[in-house]
């Protein structure tokens, strides 16, 4: 049964290790070249590599000069992505009704570097040495707050924190704000800049990270044999969402339509997914029902696949079970690594581009003949394909599952 009305995606802003900007990121992801590289900031740790934003590309656009000094890297990334998305949507913040505009930004960690640095100051030098900027820089709600500050937005400003599903949760929440009539425009997405010695040490201790230090470019290998964990990454993506009739009224064609959302919780284990994918299957089926689609309508799947042995196996089995007709499957983390709370938004933006441009990026480091699951994996090079309906999967620690459904046109 169809749920809420379709929502127009009218603008995109994306910043990732593959490129500073939507087109640069798309070109990099379609090129299939992994971005994992040695990271000097991690020297001496058991894992000394990551996926970082391109050198010299600290996002500063859209950030008032008077504010830059007090902002965390994750706040800056969110603002820059939001600035790009608003420009792409053809909107002018000076002319919109700011109380009818909302912001929802997912962030799983916040500014971990600030927490770590200020904890060391407190321990070494005492309370008087702790910066008064610590809390406004470090809190995970602040990317949403910084976007609202930069763009003069006075409607709801919300932060979602569902671990690696945070960015997708933000888009689902934004859809509710629009469908309820509370907002006319919502900037929604995710931001994360959590590549830090503390996060890397912690993820390594729990066995979540790849330790393929002798083959760094091949370390992030979703669905591939020999995968041993994810490669930590960073980035941001913001999507401008509007009701379809509002976009049409101002003459703006949507890049794609957000037509369905599904969410569930595994309630199985704090970090390990349900081995049979029961929760993820429930989220996918909810998204399809909400969109008024049936499984055979889906042409493409943007998989969550992080390159962990159990997670990829569970997701592959679930996709094959729910979508046995063989839609194309891609996993962008082979190129981008895992940007944690930003990943769901980045991959939603990539799904929008796949629907819009009729091109499916390949999964890096994957030979389709030996891939996990009997799936229609896209490997080697980008594949031209007409994609009328696609889903983007996002799953996170805590058992959080979110699936978003996008189409090129509104379902009948």
Rosetta blueprint (number, residue, H / E / L):
1 X L
2 X L
3 X L
4 X L
5 X L
6 X L
7 X E
8 X E
9 X E
10 X E
11 X E
12 X E
13 X E
14 X E
15 X E
16 X E
17 X L
18 X L
19 X E
20 X E
21 X L
22 X H
23 X H
24 X H
25 X H
26 X H
27 X H
28 X H
29 X H
30 X H
31 X H
32 X L
33 X L
34 X L
35 X L
36 X L
37 X E
38 X E
39 X L
40 X H
41 X H
42 X H
43 X L
44 X L
45 X L
46 X L
47 X L
48 X L
49 X E
50 X E
51 X L
52 X L
53 X L
54 X L
55 X L
56 X L
57 X L
58 X L
59 X L
60 X L
61 X L
62 X L
63 X L
64 X L
65 X H
66 X H
67 X H
68 X H
69 X L
70 X L
71 X L
72 X L
73 X H
74 X H
75 X H
76 X H
77 X H
78 X H
79 X H
80 X H
81 X H
82 X H
83 X H
84 X H
85 X H
86 X H
87 X H
88 X H
89 X H
90 X L
91 X L
92 X L
93 X L
94 X L
95 X L
96 X L
97 X L
98 X H
99 X H
100 X H
101 X E
102 X E
103 X E
104 X E
105 X E
106 X E
107 X L
108 X L
109 X L
110 X L
111 X L
112 X H
113 X H
114 X H
115 X H
116 X H
117 X H
118 X H
119 X H
120 X H
121 X H
122 X H
123 X H
124 X H
125 X H
126 X L
127 X H
128 X H
129 X H
130 X L
131 X L
132 X L
133 X L
134 X H
135 X H
136 X H
137 X H
138 X H
139 X L
140 X L
141 X L
142 X H
143 X H
144 X H
145 X H
146 X H
147 X H
148 X H
149 X H
150 X H
151 X H
152 X L
153 X L
154 X L
155 X L
156 X L
157 X E
158 X E
159 X E
160 X E
161 X L
162 X L
163 X H
164 X H
165 X H
166 X H
167 X H
168 X H
169 X H
170 X H
171 X H
172 X H
173 X H
174 X H
175 X H
176 X H
177 X H
178 X H
179 X H
180 X L
181 X L
182 X L
183 X L
184 X L
185 X E
186 X E
187 X E
188 X E
189 X E
190 X E
191 X E
192 X E
193 X L
194 X L
195 X L
196 X L
197 X H
198 X H
199 X H
200 X H
201 X H
202 X H
203 X H
204 X H
205 X H
206 X L
207 X L
208 X L
209 X E
210 X L
211 X L
212 X L
213 X L
214 X L
215 X L
216 X H
217 X H
218 X H
219 X L
220 X L
221 X L
222 X L
223 X L
224 X L
225 X L
226 X L
227 X L
228 X L
229 X L
230 X E
231 X L
232 X E
233 X L
234 X L
235 X E
236 X E
237 X E
238 X E
239 X E
240 X E
241 X E
242 X E
243 X E
244 X H
245 X H
246 X H
247 X H
248 X H
249 X H
250 X L
251 X L
252 X L
253 X L
254 X L
255 X L
256 X E
257 X E
258 X E
259 X E
260 X E
261 X E
262 X E
263 X E
264 X E
265 X E
266 X L
267 X L
268 X L
269 X L
270 X L
271 X L
272 X L
273 X L
274 X L
275 X L
276 X L
277 X L
278 X H
279 X H
280 X H
281 X H
282 X H
283 X H
284 X H
285 X H
286 X H
287 X H
288 X H
289 X H
290 X H
291 X H
292 X L
293 X L
294 X L
295 X H
296 X H
297 X H
298 X L
299 X L
300 X E
301 X E
302 X E
303 X L
304 X L
305 X L
306 X L
307 X L
308 X L
309 X H
310 X H
311 X H
312 X H
313 X H
314 X H
315 X H
316 X H
317 X H
318 X H
319 X H
320 X H
321 X H
322 X H
323 X L
324 X L
325 X L
326 X L
327 X L
328 X E
329 X E
330 X E
331 X L
332 X L
333 X H
334 X H
335 X H
336 X H
337 X L
338 X E
339 X L
340 X H
341 X H
342 X H
343 X H
344 X H
345 X H
346 X H
347 X H
348 X H
349 X H
350 X H
351 X H
352 X H
353 X H
354 X H
355 X H
356 X H
357 X H
358 X L
359 X E
360 X E
361 X L
362 X L
363 X L
364 X L
365 X L
366 X L
367 X L
368 X H
369 X H
370 X H
371 X L
372 X L
373 X L
374 X L
375 X L
376 X E
377 X E
378 X L
379 X L
380 X L
381 X L
382 X L
383 X E
384 X E
385 X L
386 X L
387 X L
388 X L
389 X E
390 X E
391 X E
392 X E
393 X E
394 X E
395 X E
396 X E
397 X L
398 X L
399 X L
400 X E
401 X E
402 X E
403 X E
404 X E
405 X E
406 X E
407 X E
408 X L
409 X L
410 X L
411 X L
412 X L
